[in-house]
Amino acid sequence: AMEKSRPLWDNPLQFVFACISYAVGLGNVWRFPYLCQMYGGGGFLIPYFIMLIAEGMPLLYLELAVGQRMRQGSIGAWKIISPYLCGVGVASVVVSFFLSMYYNVINAWAFWYLFHSFQDPLPWATCPLNSNRTGYEEECEKTSSTQYFWYRQTLNISPSLDASGRVQWEQALCLTLAWLVVYLCILRGTESTGKVVYVTASLPYCVLIIYLIRGLTLHGAVNGLIYMFTPKLEQLSNPKTWISAATQIFFSLGLGFGSLIAFASYNEPNNNCERHAIIVSLINSATSIFASIVTFSIYGFKATFNYESCINKVILLLMNTFDLEEGSLTADNLNEMKDYLMATHPQEYAQLAPQLKNCSLEAELDTGGGGGGGGAFIVYSEAIKNMEVPQLYSVLYFVMLLMLGIGSMLGNTAAILTPLTDSRVIAARFPKEVISGAVCFINCVIGLIFTMEAGNYWFDIFNDYAATLSLLLIVLVETIAVCYIYGIRRFEKELHTMVGRKPNWYWKIMWAFASPLLIISLFIFYLTDYILTGTLQYQAWDATQGQLVTKDYPGYALAVIGLLVASSTMCIPLGALGTFIRKRLKSERVSTI
Amino acid sequence: MLRVLLLTLSVVAIAHAELCKPDAQNAFKVRLSIKTALGDNAYAWDANEEYLFKAMVAFALRRYSNKSTTQISDVLLCNATDRVSFWFVVTDSSKNMTTVPGSEVEAAIRMNRNRINSAFLLNDKTLQFLKITSTLSPPVEPSTPVWLIVFGVVLCLIVAGIVFLVVAGIQQRKKKNKESTERENLEEKGEVTVAVENGIPCETLDLKAGHINGVFAADDERFTSL
């Protein structure tokens, strides 16, 4: 029979770009700056770099080496390492499947905002009018116009998880489009993916540079940068800082999903994956820092703008109540004037007091908008609406988000499709266009859940629980398998054949001791955190108050969470058990003959 | 004579004070933010501006009720502050010591709000009639939302790309199948022997820039001739 050769990347650059495109995602642009702000500003870089060297680089090199050596997707690769480990590969595929189900919704939102950027004024810049046109919509008045646009006009969010509501057809359309785009990129396998990643990897950097120049020249940007980079070294004693740094490195590189193994399996066997692992992890971290400079200039601008609006509102209120001359109250003399008015007109001042908010720049800088998905949209859209030529910056930003999101989706779908196309059972019957199409279609249909009115709450469930615990377990098993089951001497020799030199002591120590220990401690931390907090809670949007409120998850939501975690983690022991039983049966059959 | 004049004037003044005071019946408070609106081009609020204001209110009432009986002197202003804000009330000249009902004044001003605003180079936000809510103009909405148009364009491009790639893939596969069936047919007929090495036809090996090892190629000299 004619041997069908494995598709390869056209050149090593495509492979590096694919890895960068996959690793650099929304997490670098949004989550890292948020964590930086929460856990000590400039000081957060210390645990971040320590974790990069202790777990990021070694684990990345490990996965790339496994993929390149075994030349198979995750299921096949781990089966070769040890037949008992086929469950690890299956667990990776299951987690990737969950991830691709909900992650593409972010791309749908990016499309929605992108399409709405072609209007003047931007739809999230002003509140819509109420029904009798005497004022603005009540919900919009209570919160800001950008939050209203996100919660009401984009998500049309329901007050709680129980009130599911209908599927929003606009979001469903955007989700379908997002899946069609992903299908277009993966349709021909590495042939098409290899070309697409040139764009998805490089375009975000162009946009970030434009935003850097724009951001640094904005009024008030310096406030944000100072706020971010002043190290609050006392946060280093908070264990959550180290946990967050470790978690961020771990998930930012996308370890454990099988995507890196899939990408590396399309390499030439003698590709220098050691060098590429170092390059990709360094570029990933550098991008996080670069993006946080941009994000914090934008933050600073938005916070300064809001702070000045708050002050102006207070000035207007005081001027109107006490009929003072225009221009007599300014930001500088506000405090003295407030004291003066309190002394001279105590009664009216007391009546006014509840409406006089204390405006503080610190408080504005602290409101990050949350670390969840919505934050990226709300904070940036709020900053953009106050810039000049907002439509241009809006289009640029959401195109960048799309590139980041699609780049990550390419990795996710590769993790699912590579094992499927490797398995001869399926690949012989269906051409890869049909397999890719089926995967995209199934994911799209299931993803419609996230376009319902309560969809964002389900999104948060998937975002918080579908991948976190399972990935830690998967990567732990991977590391232990390679070091202790396959044997680190054997692995060394393989790497020597592939790369041309043996891994030095740094890699070996990290693989054998440091990384597994780190992962075990992360694992223990997460488990104790879940156990200690008791019931799990979520943030629900209350339309009457115009803000988020905390609610408990209902029983069936907790069951879904449990199912999500169990379905991927259970694959590992079940796989081992299945292989054990099969071997037993085979040996029994042989012995009885 | 002088005394009578003084007496009437004081009566009128008292009457006016009775009619125009803060929170009086049918009185409205007006607030102007001239410096906010005009910045450096702001004008000072003086008696001439007040006269213009009275004229505009009288004009509004005349236009609204279509009777030309309202006079500028019927509009009374009081309690002017530095802010600039003041109260005004419109008296009815036909009936003594009464004011025009607030609803009528409100309707008249609503109808002519634009003219009043432009007379002072201000807008609804900077020239506020505190009890009269202005009708906000809705934003211009095109018949098809813009986002649907952009969505449609992008969707068509993507679908065209997918169809193109799928069709190209099918054609490529058909060509490959035809080539392999042709070669199989030729093999069956025994006309062309295809040398095969490890399942890969030698022709493709040659094409992959293989090297021919001269030692083994010249194999006619390997065997000693008989």
HADDOCK unambig.tbl for C-alpha pairs under 7 A between the chains (distance, minus, plus):
assign (segid A and resid 1 and name CA) (segid B and resid 199 and name CA) 5.65 0.50 0.50
assign (segid A and resid 2 and name CA) (segid B and resid 199 and name CA) 5.19 0.50 0.50
assign (segid A and resid 2 and name CA) (segid B and resid 200 and name CA) 5.83 0.50 0.50
assign (segid A and resid 3 and name CA) (segid B and resid 199 and name CA) 6.47 0.50 0.50
assign (segid A and resid 3 and name CA) (segid B and resid 200 and name CA) 6.63 0.50 0.50
assign (segid A and resid 115 and name CA) (segid B and resid 147 and name CA) 4.70 0.50 0.50
assign (segid A and resid 115 and name CA) (segid B and resid 150 and name CA) 5.96 0.50 0.50
assign (segid A and resid 115 and name CA) (segid B and resid 151 and name CA) 6.54 0.50 0.50
assign (segid A and resid 116 and name CA) (segid B and resid 147 and name CA) 5.29 0.50 0.50
assign (segid A and resid 129 and name CA) (segid B and resid 138 and name CA) 6.84 0.50 0.50
assign (segid A and resid 133 and name CA) (segid B and resid 135 and name CA) 5.85 0.50 0.50
assign (segid A and resid 133 and name CA) (segid B and resid 136 and name CA) 5.67 0.50 0.50
assign (segid A and resid 134 and name CA) (segid B and resid 133 and name CA) 6.61 0.50 0.50
assign (segid A and resid 134 and name CA) (segid B and resid 134 and name CA) 6.51 0.50 0.50
assign (segid A and resid 134 and name CA) (segid B and resid 135 and name CA) 5.29 0.50 0.50
assign (segid A and resid 134 and name CA) (segid B and resid 136 and name CA) 6.05 0.50 0.50
assign (segid A and resid 135 and name CA) (segid B and resid 136 and name CA) 6.89 0.50 0.50
assign (segid A and resid 177 and name CA) (segid B and resid 155 and name CA) 6.48 0.50 0.50
assign (segid A and resid 180 and name CA) (segid B and resid 158 and name CA) 6.96 0.50 0.50
assign (segid A and resid 181 and name CA) (segid B and resid 158 and name CA) 6.39 0.50 0.50
assign (segid A and resid 184 and name CA) (segid B and resid 161 and name CA) 6.96 0.50 0.50
assign (segid A and resid 184 and name CA) (segid B and resid 162 and name CA) 5.40 0.50 0.50
assign (segid A and resid 319 and name CA) (segid B and resid 83 and name CA) 6.98 0.50 0.50
assign (segid A and resid 323 and name CA) (segid B and resid 81 and name CA) 6.19 0.50 0.50
assign (segid A and resid 323 and name CA) (segid B and resid 82 and name CA) 6.45 0.50 0.50
assign (segid A and resid 323 and name CA) (segid B and resid 83 and name CA) 4.71 0.50 0.50
assign (segid A and resid 324 and name CA) (segid B and resid 82 and name CA) 5.79 0.50 0.50
assign (segid A and resid 324 and name CA) (segid B and resid 83 and name CA) 4.76 0.50 0.50
assign (segid A and resid 325 and name CA) (segid B and resid 82 and name CA) 4.66 0.50 0.50
assign (segid A and resid 325 and name CA) (segid B and resid 83 and name CA) 4.10 0.50 0.50
assign (segid A and resid 325 and name CA) (segid B and resid 84 and name CA) 6.82 0.50 0.50
assign (segid A and resid 326 and name CA) (segid B and resid 35 and name CA) 6.68 0.50 0.50
assign (segid A and resid 326 and name CA) (segid B and resid 83 and name CA) 5.83 0.50 0.50
